[in-house]
Amino acid sequence: MPEQRVNGAKLFYELNGSGDPLVLVHGSWVDHKDWQLVVPHLARSFRVLTYDRRGHSLSERPLGQGSRREDEEDLAALMEALDLAPAHVAANSFGGSIAVAEKEGVRGDLVSGKSHSRKLRRYKKSRGC
């Protein structure tokens, strides 16, 4: 299980593919697996990093409440430790606010998407759920 210690916390990560680095930052209620459907396609053109943010899934859970600033610092330190900066960055939900704050190691435009909850509600409604 690949892990990297950054800013006092061990973060789980996965690297796939080759090419320009692309970092995918997940939102608050999910983990690196949220990207599993798109990683195989993206890995055809990019070296794709997915990781679990501090306190999520397979990453370490330090004591106390984490902060967005810690997440931002973790992202920058992880990109540097894995020699991925500068990188393209895509994020969803709260991950977008983390990615937007980390400008120094970002290559090109940031892509930040909304969560799919509205689409899911519409789908459920159309199915009578």
C-alpha positions as CSV (number, residue, x, y, z in Angstrom):
1,M,0.0,0.0,0.0
2,P,1.8,3.2,-1.2
3,E,1.9,5.9,1.5
4,Q,3.8,9.2,1.8
5,R,4.3,11.1,5.0
6,V,3.6,14.8,4.5
7,N,3.1,17.4,7.2
8,G,3.0,14.8,9.9
9,A,0.3,12.5,8.4
10,K,0.7,9.4,6.2
11,L,-1.3,9.7,3.0
12,F,-2.4,6.8,0.9
13,Y,-2.0,7.3,-2.9
14,E,-2.0,5.5,-6.2
15,L,-0.2,6.4,-9.4
16,N,-1.3,5.1,-12.8
17,G,-0.3,5.7,-16.4
18,S,2.4,7.9,-17.9
19,G,2.6,11.4,-19.4
20,D,2.0,14.8,-17.8
21,P,1.0,14.5,-14.2
22,L,-2.7,14.8,-13.4
23,V,-3.8,15.0,-9.7
24,L,-7.4,14.1,-8.8
25,V,-8.6,15.6,-5.5
26,H,-11.7,14.0,-3.9
27,G,-14.5,15.7,-2.0
28,S,-15.4,15.4,1.7
29,W,-17.6,12.4,1.8
30,V,-15.7,10.1,-0.5
31,D,-12.1,8.9,-1.1
32,H,-9.7,8.1,-3.9
33,K,-12.1,5.4,-5.1
34,D,-14.5,8.1,-6.3
35,W,-12.2,8.4,-9.3
36,Q,-12.0,4.7,-10.2
37,L,-14.2,4.8,-13.2
38,V,-12.2,7.6,-14.9
39,V,-8.6,6.7,-13.9
40,P,-8.2,3.9,-16.6
41,H,-9.2,6.3,-19.3
42,L,-7.1,9.2,-18.0
43,A,-4.1,7.0,-17.5
44,R,-3.9,6.5,-21.2
45,S,-2.7,10.1,-21.5
46,F,-1.6,11.2,-18.1
47,R,0.4,10.0,-15.0
48,V,-2.7,10.1,-12.7
49,L,-2.4,10.6,-8.9
50,T,-5.3,9.7,-6.7
51,Y,-5.0,9.9,-3.0
52,D,-7.0,9.9,0.2
53,R,-7.0,13.2,1.9
54,R,-5.9,13.4,5.6
55,G,-8.5,11.6,7.7
56,H,-10.1,9.8,4.8
57,S,-10.3,6.1,4.1
58,L,-6.7,4.7,4.0
59,S,-4.9,7.8,5.0
60,E,-3.9,8.5,8.6
61,R,-6.5,10.2,10.9
62,P,-4.6,12.6,13.2
63,L,-6.2,13.6,16.4
64,G,-8.3,16.8,16.3
65,Q,-10.3,18.6,13.7
66,G,-8.4,19.0,10.4
67,S,-8.5,22.1,8.4
68,R,-8.7,23.1,4.7
69,R,-5.3,24.7,5.1
70,E,-3.8,21.4,6.1
71,D,-5.4,19.7,3.1
72,E,-3.9,22.4,0.9
73,E,-0.5,22.0,2.4
74,D,-0.8,18.2,2.1
75,L,-1.6,18.5,-1.6
76,A,1.4,20.7,-2.3
77,A,3.7,18.5,-0.2
78,L,2.5,15.3,-1.8
79,M,2.9,16.6,-5.3
80,E,6.4,17.7,-4.4
81,A,7.4,14.5,-2.7
82,L,6.2,12.4,-5.6
83,D,7.9,14.8,-8.1
84,L,4.6,15.7,-9.8
85,A,4.7,19.5,-9.7
86,P,3.7,21.2,-11.8
87,A,0.6,19.1,-12.5
88,H,-2.8,19.4,-14.0
89,V,-5.4,19.2,-11.2
90,A,-9.0,18.1,-11.3
91,A,-11.3,18.0,-8.3
92,N,-14.8,17.4,-7.2
93,S,-16.9,19.0,-4.4
94,F,-14.8,20.3,-1.5
95,G,-11.7,19.0,-3.2
96,G,-12.1,21.9,-5.6
97,S,-11.6,24.5,-2.9
98,I,-8.4,22.6,-1.9
99,A,-7.1,22.5,-5.5
100,V,-7.9,26.1,-6.2
101,A,-5.9,27.3,-3.2
102,E,-2.8,25.3,-4.4
103,K,-1.7,27.4,-7.4
104,E,2.1,27.1,-7.3
105,G,2.3,23.5,-8.4
106,V,-0.6,23.6,-10.8
107,R,-0.1,23.5,-14.6
108,G,-2.8,24.9,-16.8
109,D,-6.3,25.5,-15.7
110,L,-8.0,23.9,-12.7
111,V,-11.0,21.8,-13.3
112,S,-13.4,21.6,-10.4
113,G,-16.7,19.9,-10.7
114,K,-19.8,19.9,-8.6
115,S,-21.0,16.7,-6.9
116,H,-23.4,14.6,-8.7
117,S,-26.1,14.8,-6.0
118,R,-28.5,16.8,-8.2
119,K,-28.2,14.2,-11.0
120,L,-28.7,11.4,-8.5
121,R,-31.8,13.0,-7.1
122,R,-33.3,13.4,-10.6
123,Y,-32.5,9.8,-11.5
124,K,-34.0,8.5,-8.3
125,K,-37.1,10.7,-8.8
126,S,-37.5,9.4,-12.4
127,R,-37.4,5.9,-11.0
128,G,-39.9,6.5,-8.3
129,C,-37.4,6.1,-5.4
